[in-house]
Amino acid sequence: MIRKLLGACVMLATAVSTNVHAADDGTVNVLYAGSLVNLMERSVGPAFEKETGLHFRGYAAGSNKIANEIKGKLRRGDVFISASPKVNSDLMGAANGDHVTWFVSFAESPLMIGYTPQSKFADEFKTKRWDQVLQEPGIRIGRTDPKLDPKGAFTVEMMTKAADLYHEPDLVEKVLGAPENPAQVLPEETLVGRLQSGQLDAGFFYSTEVKDLKIAAIRPAPELQAKAGYTLTILNDAPNASGAARFASFLLSAEGRALLEQHGLDVIKPVVTGNTQAVPSAVQATIDAAH
């Protein structure tokens, strides 16, 4: 009786394992920069599912945060989309866990200053230079952590350039305070919601977020321009490498690129960095077709 029971348990465990494996084969886990939430969840993901029959499962956070979770083996995924090429280098090579061998740059998005029309400072953004408004007493500013998210680093970079351009040496301190100022620094995936709900007067956002979510925004002078450089890679330990290749091919295809443009991204010709021989043939064919 015990032997039969043990046998049944083994058969059940095998069946469960097989079903889980089958489910994984039909799901593509995409880890992506938090600035792309609306694009991925409402546009690219559904379109990919309709095109391929595969299931899209997304996880959004700051690019550096995701990279740290990958390195710490706290999170696995099939595809990683970063807002900065530099983040990929932290995952390349044996010293960094050899998680990434190559990546493709495919789009850009300038950094802008967004504000809510309901803010008592809204009219000032129309009549004063943006950095002057951000120095107003009581204004509530939101940004991301420069250590966890490229947008946070770009924010500091842009403010530093503004300090030089406008001859205000203490501008960064006046507007941002400390680099990790807890009154301002928020997770990237929550920043937009805080602005829309009126908890913030202004914040730093990419053009894709501004266009996508109809955020009132100021574009800084060209000399101050900082921008996201979006990249895509298939992680070396991807549980569903074939599904990842299909997702990458879809995103880089004419249909995928059209969706990117609709959401305010500046689409560029795909450029591969790293070991080009490791790029799946189907993905490489899509890249070649885009040139």
C-alpha positions as CSV (number, residue, x, y, z in Angstrom):
1,M,0.0,0.0,0.0
2,I,2.8,2.4,1.0
3,R,4.7,1.5,-2.2
4,K,1.6,2.3,-4.3
5,L,1.2,5.5,-2.5
6,L,4.8,6.5,-3.1
7,G,4.4,5.6,-6.7
8,A,1.4,7.8,-7.1
9,C,3.2,10.7,-5.4
10,V,6.1,10.4,-7.9
11,M,3.7,10.3,-10.8
12,L,1.9,13.4,-9.4
13,A,5.2,15.3,-8.9
14,T,6.2,14.4,-12.4
15,A,2.9,15.7,-13.8
16,V,3.2,18.9,-11.9
17,S,6.8,19.4,-13.0
18,T,5.8,18.8,-16.6
19,N,2.9,21.2,-16.4
20,V,5.1,23.9,-14.9
21,H,7.7,23.4,-17.5
22,A,5.0,23.6,-20.3
23,A,3.7,26.8,-18.7
24,D,7.2,28.3,-18.6
25,D,7.7,27.5,-22.3
26,G,4.6,29.5,-23.1
27,T,5.6,32.5,-21.0
28,V,8.2,35.1,-21.7
29,N,9.4,37.0,-18.6
30,V,10.5,40.5,-19.5
31,L,12.4,42.6,-17.0
32,Y,12.2,46.2,-18.1
33,A,12.9,49.9,-17.1
34,G,10.1,51.3,-15.1
35,S,9.7,54.2,-17.5
36,L,8.2,51.8,-20.0
37,V,5.3,50.5,-17.9
38,N,2.5,51.9,-20.1
39,L,4.2,50.9,-23.3
40,M,4.9,47.3,-22.2
41,E,1.8,46.5,-20.3
42,R,-0.8,48.1,-22.5
43,S,0.8,48.0,-26.0
44,V,3.8,45.8,-26.6
45,G,2.8,42.9,-24.3
46,P,-0.8,42.5,-25.7
47,A,0.4,42.9,-29.3
48,F,3.2,40.3,-28.7
49,E,0.7,37.8,-27.3
50,K,-1.7,38.3,-30.2
51,E,1.1,37.9,-32.7
52,T,2.8,34.8,-31.2
53,G,0.3,33.1,-28.8
54,L,2.9,33.3,-26.1
55,H,2.2,35.0,-22.7
56,F,4.0,38.2,-21.8
57,R,4.9,38.6,-18.1
58,G,6.5,41.9,-17.2
59,Y,8.4,43.2,-14.2
60,A,9.2,46.9,-14.0
61,A,11.8,48.7,-11.8
62,G,14.8,51.0,-12.1
63,S,17.4,49.5,-14.5
64,N,20.2,49.3,-12.0
65,K,17.9,47.8,-9.4
66,I,17.0,45.0,-11.9
67,A,20.6,44.4,-12.7
68,N,21.5,44.1,-9.0
69,E,18.6,41.6,-8.5
70,I,19.9,39.6,-11.5
71,K,23.4,39.6,-10.1
72,G,22.2,38.7,-6.6
73,K,20.2,35.8,-8.1
74,L,17.1,37.4,-6.6
75,R,15.3,37.5,-9.9
76,R,15.4,35.5,-13.2
77,G,14.0,36.6,-16.5
78,D,14.3,35.9,-20.2
79,V,14.6,39.5,-21.6
80,F,16.2,42.5,-19.9
81,I,15.4,46.0,-21.2
82,S,17.5,48.8,-19.7
83,A,17.3,52.6,-20.0
84,S,21.1,52.9,-20.3
85,P,23.7,50.8,-22.1
86,K,26.1,51.2,-19.1
87,V,23.8,49.0,-17.0
88,N,24.6,46.0,-19.3
89,S,28.3,46.2,-18.6
90,D,27.6,45.5,-15.0
91,L,26.2,42.1,-16.1
92,M,28.9,41.2,-18.6
93,G,32.0,39.1,-18.0
94,A,32.9,36.4,-15.5
95,A,33.5,38.9,-12.7
96,N,29.9,40.1,-13.1
97,G,28.3,36.7,-13.3
98,D,28.3,36.5,-17.1
99,H,24.6,37.2,-17.3
100,V,24.8,39.2,-20.5
101,T,26.9,38.6,-23.7
102,W,25.4,41.2,-26.0
103,F,22.8,43.9,-26.1
104,V,21.1,45.9,-28.8
105,S,20.4,49.7,-28.6
106,F,17.1,50.4,-30.2
107,A,15.5,53.7,-28.9
108,E,16.1,56.9,-27.0
109,S,14.0,59.2,-24.9
110,P,15.1,62.7,-23.7
111,L,14.7,63.8,-20.1
112,M,12.1,66.5,-19.4
113,I,10.6,68.3,-16.4
114,G,7.0,67.4,-15.9
115,Y,4.5,69.1,-13.7
116,T,0.8,68.8,-12.9
117,P,-1.6,71.6,-14.0
118,Q,-3.3,71.4,-10.6
119,S,-0.1,72.5,-8.8
120,K,0.0,76.1,-7.4
121,F,3.3,76.4,-9.3
122,A,1.8,75.4,-12.7
123,D,1.5,79.0,-14.0
124,E,5.1,79.8,-13.0
125,F,6.4,77.0,-15.4
126,K,4.8,79.0,-18.2
127,T,6.4,82.3,-17.3
128,K,9.7,81.5,-15.6
129,R,12.7,79.4,-16.4
130,W,12.1,75.8,-15.1
131,D,15.1,75.8,-12.7
132,Q,13.8,79.0,-11.1
133,V,10.5,77.4,-10.4
134,L,12.1,74.3,-9.0
135,Q,13.8,76.5,-6.4
136,E,10.5,77.9,-5.1
137,P,9.8,77.3,-1.4
138,G,7.4,74.5,-0.7
139,I,7.5,72.9,-4.2
140,R,7.3,69.1,-4.1
141,I,9.7,67.5,-6.5
142,G,10.0,63.8,-7.4
143,R,12.9,61.9,-9.0
144,T,14.5,58.5,-8.9
145,D,17.5,57.2,-7.1
146,P,20.7,57.8,-9.1
147,K,22.2,54.6,-7.7
148,L,19.2,52.4,-8.8
149,D,17.9,54.1,-11.9
150,P,19.6,55.8,-14.9
151,K,16.9,58.5,-14.9
152,G,18.0,59.5,-11.4
153,A,21.6,59.7,-12.6
154,F,20.5,61.7,-15.7
155,T,18.6,64.1,-13.4
156,V,21.8,64.9,-11.4
157,E,23.7,65.2,-14.7
158,M,21.3,67.6,-16.2
159,M,21.1,69.7,-13.0
160,T,24.9,69.9,-12.9
161,K,25.0,71.1,-16.5
162,A,22.3,73.7,-15.6
163,A,24.3,75.0,-12.7
164,D,27.2,75.7,-15.1
165,L,25.0,77.1,-17.9
166,Y,23.0,79.4,-15.7
167,H,26.0,80.3,-13.5
168,E,24.4,79.1,-10.3
169,P,27.0,76.9,-8.5
170,D,24.6,75.8,-5.7
171,L,21.7,75.0,-8.0
172,V,22.0,71.2,-7.5
173,E,21.9,71.5,-3.8
174,K,19.0,74.0,-3.9
175,V,16.8,71.9,-6.1
176,L,17.8,68.3,-5.3
177,G,19.4,68.5,-1.8
178,A,21.4,65.4,-1.1
179,P,21.8,62.8,-3.9
180,E,19.5,60.4,-2.0
181,N,17.1,63.0,-0.6
182,P,14.3,60.9,0.9
183,A,11.8,63.8,0.4
184,Q,12.3,63.5,-3.4
185,V,13.6,60.0,-4.3
186,L,10.9,57.5,-5.3
187,P,10.8,54.2,-7.1
188,E,10.6,54.8,-10.8
189,E,7.4,52.8,-11.2
190,T,5.5,55.0,-8.7
191,L,6.8,58.4,-9.7
192,V,4.1,59.1,-12.4
193,G,1.3,58.0,-10.1
194,R,2.5,60.4,-7.4
195,L,2.5,63.3,-9.8
196,Q,-0.9,62.4,-11.2
197,S,-2.4,62.1,-7.8
198,G,-1.2,65.6,-6.8
199,Q,1.4,64.3,-4.3
200,L,4.0,66.1,-6.3
201,D,4.2,69.4,-8.1
202,A,6.9,68.4,-10.5
203,G,9.3,65.7,-11.4
204,F,11.8,64.4,-14.0
205,F,10.4,62.2,-16.7
206,Y,11.4,60.8,-20.1
207,S,9.6,62.1,-23.2
208,T,7.9,58.7,-23.6
209,E,6.2,59.1,-20.2
210,V,5.3,62.7,-21.0
211,K,3.7,61.8,-24.3
212,D,2.2,58.5,-23.2
213,L,0.5,59.9,-20.1
214,K,-0.2,63.4,-21.3
215,I,2.0,65.1,-18.7
216,A,2.6,68.8,-19.0
217,A,6.3,69.2,-19.4
218,I,9.2,71.5,-20.2
219,R,12.0,70.5,-22.5
220,P,15.4,71.9,-21.2
221,A,17.8,73.7,-23.4
222,P,19.7,71.5,-25.9
223,E,23.0,72.1,-24.0
224,L,21.4,70.4,-21.0
225,Q,20.0,67.4,-22.8
226,A,20.2,64.1,-21.1
227,K,18.4,61.0,-22.5
228,A,17.7,57.4,-21.9
229,G,19.3,54.9,-24.3
230,Y,17.1,51.8,-24.3
231,T,18.8,48.5,-24.8
232,L,17.5,44.9,-25.1
233,T,19.2,41.6,-24.4
234,I,18.4,38.0,-23.8
235,L,19.9,36.9,-20.5
236,N,22.3,34.0,-20.7
237,D,20.3,31.9,-18.2
238,A,16.9,32.7,-19.7
239,P,14.5,29.8,-18.8
240,N,12.7,30.4,-22.1
241,A,15.4,31.4,-24.6
242,S,13.3,30.6,-27.7
243,G,10.4,32.7,-26.4
244,A,12.9,35.5,-25.6
245,A,14.1,35.5,-29.1
246,R,10.6,35.8,-30.4
247,F,9.9,38.7,-28.1
248,A,13.2,40.5,-29.2
249,S,12.3,39.9,-32.8
250,F,8.8,41.3,-32.3
251,L,10.0,44.4,-30.5
252,L,12.6,45.2,-33.1
253,S,10.3,44.5,-36.0
254,A,8.5,47.1,-38.1
255,E,5.3,46.5,-36.0
256,G,7.2,46.8,-32.7
257,R,9.1,49.9,-33.8
258,A,5.8,51.5,-34.8
259,L,4.5,50.9,-31.3
260,L,7.6,52.5,-29.8
261,E,7.1,55.6,-31.9
262,Q,3.4,55.8,-30.9
263,H,4.5,56.0,-27.3
264,G,7.0,58.9,-27.8
265,L,10.3,57.0,-28.1
266,D,12.8,58.2,-30.6
267,V,13.5,54.9,-32.6
268,I,17.1,54.5,-33.8
269,K,18.7,51.9,-36.1
270,P,19.4,48.9,-33.9
271,V,23.1,48.6,-33.0
272,V,24.6,45.5,-31.3
273,T,27.3,45.8,-28.7
274,G,29.2,42.7,-27.4
275,N,29.5,39.3,-29.0
276,T,27.5,39.6,-32.2
277,Q,27.9,35.9,-32.8
278,A,25.8,35.1,-29.7
279,V,22.7,37.0,-31.1
280,P,20.0,34.5,-32.1
281,S,19.8,34.2,-35.9
282,A,16.1,35.3,-36.0
283,V,16.9,38.4,-33.9
284,Q,19.9,39.3,-36.1
285,A,17.7,38.9,-39.2
286,T,15.2,41.4,-37.7
287,I,18.1,43.8,-36.8
288,D,19.4,43.6,-40.4
289,A,16.0,44.3,-41.8
290,A,15.7,47.4,-39.8
291,H,18.8,49.0,-41.4
